[in-house]
Amino acid sequence: MQIDEPRLFDASAKAILDIIHQTRPDVKALLVVGHNPGLHELALKLIRTGSQKNLSRLQQKYPTAALVVIDLGARNWNVIAESTGQLERFVTPKSISSGLSGLV
């Protein structure tokens, strides 16, 4: 199921989290696509644990077209709060292109 949410455009971290809190409990995975600085700020607020290397990279920069995967481990979206997530993955265009250099 895809739902377009116009409030995500240039939204603050708090506004994005408010939208996430409104997600139905039967939704098991959620992909939020938006703009910075809101997405970057929210990712940093949600993450409690995970790869220190990836967290350090994320703290420095959240470039255009980056993907952050955060496991929130909650049964309901309305209970998601700061420092409740685990950073599972941080992928940037640069990390993809450097991984492909050995394939050419």
HUMONOR-V706855 format. One record per residue. PHI is phi in whole degrees, -180 to 180 (none if undefined). PSI is psi in whole degrees, 0 to 359 (999 if undefined). OMEGA is omega in whole degrees, 0 to 359 (none if undefined). Layout:
<<PHI:PSI:OMEGA> <PHI:PSI:OMEGA>>
//
This chain:
<<none:137:179> <-122:132:176> <-127:123:176> <-84:130:182> <-123:98:184> <-63:339:180> <-68:345:180> <-73:338:182> <-64:118:180> <58:28:181> <-76:152:175> <-77:167:177> <-58:317:180> <-63:317:180> <-63:320:179> <-65:317:179> <-63:321:177> <-60:320:178> <-66:317:178> <-59:319:179> <-61:336:180> <-86:358:181> <-70:138:180> <-61:144:182> <-64:337:181> <-78:353:176> <-80:119:185> <-94:334:179> <-137:141:184> <-133:130:176> <-111:118:179> <-107:121:178> <-116:126:183> <-160:210:186> <-129:160:175> <-89:158:11> <-87:356:185> <-58:314:181> <-65:318:180> <-62:311:180> <-60:317:181> <-65:315:179> <-57:313:181> <-64:325:179> <-72:324:184> <-77:329:189> <-78:128:175> <-110:321:184> <-136:173:177> <137:185:180> <-58:120:179> <-63:323:179> <-62:311:180> <-68:322:179> <-64:319:178> <-62:317:177> <-62:317:180> <-66:321:179> <-63:327:181> <-74:318:186> <-164:144:172> <-122:87:186> <-72:164:175> <-54:138:178> <71:17:176> <-78:159:178> <-130:127:175> <-116:127:177> <-110:121:182> <-123:124:175> <-88:117:183> <-97:343:173> <55:30:180> <-111:151:179> <-84:336:179> <-129:137:182> <-67:334:184> <-74:355:178> <-104:1:179> <-63:131:181> <-140:173:178> <-58:146:176> <59:37:178> <-113:355:187> <-108:161:175> <-115:126:178> <-71:115:180> <-93:325:185> <-162:143:172> <-135:110:184> <-118:131:177> <-122:160:176> <-55:322:180> <-65:320:180> <-69:330:177> <-72:314:182> <-66:325:178> <-71:330:177> <-73:336:180> <-88:346:185> <-60:330:179> <-78:351:182> <-92:346:184> <-87:999:none>>
//
